[in-house]
């Protein structure tokens, strides 16, 4: 589902964030991406989302070569990919429901379909009774669950997460990782960037380790 073939990423000024990275993630597989701060984890995720383009090598999502993808095709790629961020990136001027509905509204879904999908996503993360609240009233763990619901409301083929448990205590971290595992169990391809090696070691999934932009272990 995701394949990197000899991928390097060099930014203007000469900094090489990734160097000759090669790996593949099968459809329906879940894996963790680890490494020290600055190892290249976020850059790797940005290449999958086409927020950045590789300087060298090929990146594939499904049967699509992202290096050859035209700019006007990028929105269609991103509809297949759900993304969860460490800081949630929720909008505090609208309700929980409206935060989760945003990707569907952008994609042009009908109002009745939006309601069904949003409530199904909320139910999956255990927050169905919070839809009318402003997310600023929720706990940090609940806000992260709202971010996860927003990421999966469009039923993506791929789910990416960049340090999704970085601000959570150990119990909440385990609960959020459990949700990623549940989504993987229904066929979603999941890649989670995390530095929580203790939590990762307790989960039965492959670990990709970056060291100074190079893949040290896959």
For each residue, the residues with C-beta under 8 A, 3 or more apart:
1: 25 26 27 28 29 61 62 157 158 189
2: 24 25 48 60 61 158 189 191
3: 23 24 25 58 59 60
4: 7 21 22 23 24 44 47 57 58 59 60
5: 22 57 58 59 60
6: 20 21 22 56 57 58
7: 4 18 20 21 22 47 54 56 57 58 59
8: 16 18 19 20 21 54 55 56 57
9: 16 17 18 40 43 47 52 54 55 213
10: 14 15 16 17 55 56
11: 14 15 16 17
12:
13:
14: 10 11
15: 10 11
16: 8 9 10 11 19 213
17: 9 10 11 40 43 213
18: 7 8 9 21 40 43 44 47 54 210 213 214
19: 8 16 212 213 214
20: 6 7 8 56 57 214
21: 4 6 7 8 18 40 44 57 210 213 214 215
22: 4 5 6 7 57 215
23: 3 4 208 215 218
24: 2 3 4
25: 1 2 3 29 31 189 191
26: 1 29 189
27: 1 157 187 189
28: 1 184 187 188 189
29: 1 25 26 184 189 190 205 206
30: 180 181 184 189 190 191 192 205 206
31: 25 190 191 192 205 206 207 208
32: 191 192 193 194 200 203 205 206 207 208
33: 41 44 45 191 192 193 194 207 208 210
34: 41 193 194 195 197 200 207 208 209 210
35: 39 40 41 195 209 210 211
36: 39 195 211
37: 195
38:
39: 35 36 210 211 212 213
40: 9 17 18 21 35 43 44 210 212 213
41: 33 34 35 44 45 162 163 193 210
42: 45 46 162 193
43: 9 17 18 40 46 47 52
44: 4 18 21 33 40 41 47 48 193 210
45: 33 41 42 48 49 83 160 162 191 193
46: 42 43 49 51 52
47: 4 7 9 18 43 44 50 51 52 53 54 59 66
48: 2 44 45 59 61 66 81 158 160 191
49: 45 46 77 78 81 83 160
50: 47 53 66 69 74 77 78
51: 46 47
52: 9 43 46 47
53: 47 50 66 67
54: 7 8 9 18 47 57 58 59 66 67
55: 8 9 10
56: 6 7 8 10 20
57: 4 5 6 7 8 20 21 22 54
58: 3 4 5 6 7 54 65 66 67
59: 3 4 5 7 47 48 54 65 66 67
60: 2 3 4 5 63 64 65 66
61: 1 2 48 64 66 77 80 81 158
62: 1 80 157
63: 60
64: 60 61 69 77
65: 58 59 60 68 69
66: 47 48 50 53 54 58 59 60 61 69 77
67: 53 54 58 59
68: 65
69: 50 64 65 66 73 74 77
70: 73 74
71: 74
72: 75
73: 69 70 76 77
74: 50 69 70 71 77 78
75: 72 78 79
76: 73 79 80
77: 49 50 61 64 66 69 73 74 80 81
78: 49 50 74 75 81
79: 75 76 103 107 154 156
80: 61 62 76 77 156 157 158
81: 48 49 61 77 78 156 157 158 159 160
82: 150 151 152 154 156 158 159 160 188
83: 45 49 151 159 160 161 162
84: 144 147 148 151 159 160 161 162 164
85: 88 89 147 161 162 164
86: 162 163 164 166 167
87: 167
88: 85 135 143 144 146 147
89: 85 147
90: 99 135 143 146 147 150
91: 94 98 99 102 135
92: 134 135 136
93:
94: 91 98 99 134
95: 98 99 131 132 133 134 135
96: 99 100 122 127 130 131 132 133 134 135 138 146
97: 100 101 118 122 131 132
98: 91 94 95 101 102
99: 90 91 94 95 96 102 135 146 150
100: 96 97 103 118 121 122 146 149 150 153
101: 97 98 104 105 114 118 153
102: 91 98 99 105 106 150
103: 79 100 106 107 150 153 154
104: 101 107 109 113 114 117 118 153 154
105: 101 102 108 109 114
106: 102 103
107: 79 103 104 154
108: 105
109: 104 105 113 114 117
110: 113 114
111: 114 115
112: 115 116
113: 104 109 110 116 117
114: 101 104 105 109 110 111 117 118
115: 111 112 118 119
116: 112 113 119 120
117: 104 109 113 114 120 121 153 154 155
118: 97 100 101 104 114 115 121 122 131 149 153
119: 115 116 122 123 128 131
120: 116 117 123 124 153
121: 100 117 118 124 125 149 150 152 153
122: 96 97 100 118 119 125 127 128 130 131 149
123: 119 120 126 128
124: 120 121 149 152 179 182 183
125: 121 122 145 146 148 149 179
126: 123 145
127: 96 122 130 131 142 145 146 149
128: 119 122 123 131
129:
130: 96 122 127 133 138 142 146
131: 95 96 97 118 119 122 127 128
132: 95 96 97
133: 95 96 130 137 138
134: 92 94 95 96 137
135: 88 90 91 92 95 96 99 138 142 143 146
136: 92
137: 133 134
138: 96 130 133 135 142 143 146
139: 142 143
140: 143 144 167 168 172
141: 144 145 168 172 175 176
142: 127 130 135 138 139 145 146
143: 88 90 135 138 139 140 146 147
144: 84 88 140 141 147 148 164 165 167 168 172 176
145: 125 126 127 141 142 148 149 176 179
146: 88 90 96 99 100 125 127 130 135 138 142 143 149 150
147: 84 85 88 89 90 143 144 150 151 164
148: 84 125 144 145 151 152 164 176 179 180
149: 100 118 121 122 124 125 127 145 146 152 153
150: 82 90 99 100 102 103 121 146 147 153
151: 82 83 84 147 148 156 159 161
152: 82 121 124 148 149 155 156 159 183 188
153: 100 101 103 104 117 118 120 121 149 150
154: 79 82 103 104 107 117
155: 117 152
156: 79 80 81 82 151 152 159 188
157: 1 27 62 80 81 188 189
158: 1 2 48 61 80 81 82 188 189 190 191
159: 81 82 83 84 151 152 156 180 183 184 188 189 190 191
160: 45 48 49 81 82 83 84 190 191 192 193
161: 83 84 85 151 164 180 190 191 192 193 194
162: 41 42 45 83 84 85 86 193
163: 41 86 166 193 194 195
164: 84 85 86 144 147 148 161 176 180 192 194
165: 144 168 172 173 176 177 194 196 199
166: 86 163 194 195
167: 86 87 140 144
168: 140 141 144 165 172 173 176
169: 172 173
170: 173 174 199
171: 174 175
172: 140 141 144 165 168 169 175 176
173: 165 168 169 170 176 177 196 199
174: 170 171 177 178 199
175: 141 171 172 178 179
176: 141 144 145 148 164 165 168 172 173 179 180
177: 165 173 174 180 181 192 199 203
178: 174 175 181 182
179: 124 125 145 148 175 176 182 183
180: 30 148 159 161 164 176 177 183 184 190 192
181: 30 177 178 184 185 203 205
182: 124 178 179 185 186
183: 124 152 159 179 180 186 188 190
184: 28 29 30 159 180 181 187 188 189 190 205
185: 181 182
186: 182 183
187: 27 28 184
188: 28 82 152 156 157 158 159 183 184
189: 1 2 25 26 27 28 29 30 157 158 159 184
190: 29 30 31 158 159 160 161 180 183 184
191: 2 25 30 31 32 33 45 48 158 159 160 161
192: 30 31 32 33 160 161 164 177 180
193: 32 33 34 41 42 44 45 160 161 162 163
194: 32 33 34 161 163 164 165 166 199 200
195: 34 35 36 37 163 166
196: 165 173 199 200
197: 34 200 201
198: 201 202
199: 165 170 173 174 177 194 196 202 203
200: 32 34 194 196 197 203 205 207
201: 197 198
202: 198 199
203: 32 177 181 199 200
204:
205: 29 30 31 32 181 184 200
206: 29 30 31 32 218
207: 31 32 33 34 200 217
208: 23 31 32 33 34 215 217 218
209: 34 35 215 216 217 218
210: 18 21 33 34 35 39 40 41 44 213 214 215 216
211: 35 36 39 214 216
212: 19 39 40
213: 9 16 17 18 19 21 39 40 210
214: 18 19 20 21 210 211
215: 21 22 23 208 209 210 218
216: 209 210 211
217: 207 208 209
218: 23 206 208 209 215
